[in-house]
Amino acid sequence: PTTGVLYKEDNYIIMTTVDKEKYKCILPLIASGNEEEEKDYKGPTPGELLEPLFKQSSCSYRIESYWTYEVCHGKHIRQYHEEKETGQKINIQEYYLGNMMIKNPLSEPDQEEKENPKESAKEIPTKNIEGQMTPYYPVEMGNGTPCSLRQNLPRSSTMMYICHPEAKHEILSVAEVTTCEYEVVILTPLLCSHPKYRFRASPVNDIFCQSLPGSPLKPHNLEQLEKQQEMMKMPFRRVKEEEMHSTKEEKFSSIHKPVAVGSHQLLTVGTTHISKLTDDQLIKEFLSGSYCFHGGVGWWKYEFCYGKYVHQYHEDKESGKTSVVVGTWSKEEHIEWSRKNAARTYYLREDGTQTVRMVSHFYGNGDVCDLTDKPRQVTVKLKCKESDSPHAVTIYMLEPHSCQYILGVESPVICKILDTADEYGLLSVPS
């Protein structure tokens, strides 16, 4: 490089290729990020940016397999479950996980920042989201429903507002970090105009390499590789653009995922996209168990084959694949289970007719659990989930009791077959 404070002639390493070609590579001194932009920022504080959300009395919801979470920004967070029984009134089981106790939740930290400039320079808290350390703005809520496990102390929550330019104030996750104390992550576009609250992408700086005497300008293997890439570029360019588009969409869709709270400990969740089989083919293959759904992020992944089994597995380059049988299918065991449990749950339409909302299937006789000395077992809950992508599948797993699991499977594919469920919740190809 001829200019730039990032590079100094004496900051280099000598690289040698497999063909013994030698290059002197000058390294950048620092990874320059957005420090200047952050230093010069004179705009509204994060509290001021969030003020419109708190003033308009809006609420965000997250629906789980059992609980629904309601966050009314600046007011409260509530966890509730409605039991609707035909001909009876609705029973609501609810807990307030936190209430706002001060009049203006945003005034206090901001006031500090304005009065004491040293305070504003303090470290902004971050949380690991999808492997990315993400800055957030915390709003504390206390004075929730008394918690019997903690001498009736009130429940409390920390609302973590994070920047997401395409979000609509969705609840990304609810987690119980210690007994009756919760962390709630909320995606909002309002913080994105503040440079300190944007996702911090690692800055990339070039490394410049110069050939040493006796070595070609470019390594032989690099020239070969560039020729191959040039040959492949033209016919594949369009496909590459489409692939980039779909992976971008998938990355965005998989960030919105169910996270359980309380005794429902979350294991993992993920969104996957299945191949473009025709709907009829797909339904037949899914119901025969020959097409399996895969999902999950993090350490464990999940494989669900309808009418066959549920496996959880971890793949490692060094040690290979570790697999655990969570449950296997036995029609007789499921029918026995369905006599004591609801295999079908319904929506009541406005015209008074019923439609199936979800079916539950029992898969028992999994691998023996160390904690209970009993075989693992799982209840698979199949739900209809409309999506722009007709082949999207969301899979998440909860563990309400040791080695007794609930596997949630949601997909537009399931929408097409739910109404075929018989009294035991068993599905068939629509006629």
Secondary structure, DSSP 8 states (H G I E B T S, - for coil): --S-TTEEEEEEEEEE-TT--EEEEEEES----SHHHHHH--S--HHHHHHHHHHTT-EEEEE-SS-EEEEETTTEEEEEEEE--TTS--EEEEEEEEE--SS-TTHHHHHHHHH-HHHHTS---EEEETTEEEE-EEEEEB--SEEGGGTTEE-EEEEEEEE-TT--S-EEEEEEEETTEEEEEEEESGGGGSGGGS---------EEEE-TTS-SS-HHHHHHHHHHHHHHHHHHHHHHHHHHHHHHHHHHTTS-----TTSEEEEEEEEE-----HHHHHHHHHHTSS-EEE--SS-EEEEETTTEEEEEEEETTTEEEEEEEEE--HHHHHHHHHHS-SEEEEE-TTS-EEEEEEEEEEB--SB-TTTSSB-EEEEEEEE---SSTTEEEEEEEEEETTEEEEEEEEHHHHTTGGG--TT-------
